[in-house]
Amino acid sequence: MINIAIVGLGYWGPNLLRTFVNVPGCSVTHCCDLDTSALNEAKRKFPHVTTTTNYDEIIANSDINAIVLATPTKTHYLLAKKALKSGKDVLVEKPIASNSKEAWELVKIAEKYKRIIMVDHILLFNPAVIKIKELIDKGEIGKILYIDSARTNLGLFQKDVNVIFDLAAHDFSVVQYILNDMPRVVSVAGKSQISKQIDVAYVNAEYPKNILAHVHITWLSPLKVRRMIIVGSKKMILYDENDSTEKVKVYDKGVTKEHSSDSLKQVKINYRVGDVWSPNIEIADPLSNLAQCFVDAISTRSVSRSDGRFGAQVVEILESSTSLLNKQSMMYKNK
């Protein structure tokens, strides 16, 4: 039996606690948070769990095999580093760290101490996203031409990270999962309209094989949108997280180019419109899938999805986007 401690019971921590309590092969023995009221609520729901406000007690407890971190992003590096060095495996809420330097250092520390580190990129464990990956790998939509993604809502405004780190982490985790590659060029436009953090942004990433990914994220929208369009040379895929019945739709639509034989070498565009269908998708809770994957990784000493390296690559993209915006802001002020 793998003994697990949940550290952080704010927004996401209670969901992790509820999920891990029901995962076979592990036991949630401890919870840690600075908020005693949050600890009392956890104790009320799960009386068997030992609660503490002292993280060092968790680190010093040799009976605890793994730690699940659901704390603010700025704390991930130090808390995960301490856990890994103490010989405990770690699952950390996305993003893995505040910057790429810290992210890659956590990867190195995990390798040095032979520990498992996973990142809670939950969409990678969503059956709909897994199905999309399966369709693409089978060649169902042909060569990917571009990906267009939108993730918008009204709030929640974060204090320690901007909207790119908060929301685009989801979209780029899916893009990375699908393409299994890093972008060559990143460009971005964004602003801080309400808070000190960037709250609206448009990120463009150019990947090898001439694939373009466009991600629009904002905390300032009247509509909650969670939609991604993947355009292929044969077919197109629409992924809508908010659709309760048909999250994935495959469109048999596209265009073909026909070159004329005359001296002007004109190109004629032919349009193809076919059927629209929704693949059968397994009904499963993504968070439960992620929790089980973490427990399996501890048992097998191998991470099948969303390991530290993957998490660090996502942070590199988010960091590059933020850095570009900061430089643009400085250039504007200098003018």
Secondary structure, DSSP 4 states (H G I P E B T S, - for coil): -EEEEEE--SSSHHHHHHHHTTSTTEEEEEEE-S-HHHHHHHHHH-TTSEEES-HHHHHH-TT--EEEE-S-HHHHHHHHHHHHHTT-EEEEESSS-SSHHHHHHHHHHHHHTT--EEEE-GGGG-HHHHHHHHHHHTTTT-SEEEEEEEEEEE-PPPSSS-HIIIIIHHHHHHHHHHH-S--SEEEEEEE-SSSSS--EEEEEEEEGGGEEEEEEEESEEEEEEEEEEEEESS-EEEEETT-SS-SEEEEEEEEEEEE-SSTT--EEEEEEEEEEE--------HHHHHHHHHHHHHHHT---SSBHHHHHHHHHHHHHHHHHHHHHHHHHHH-
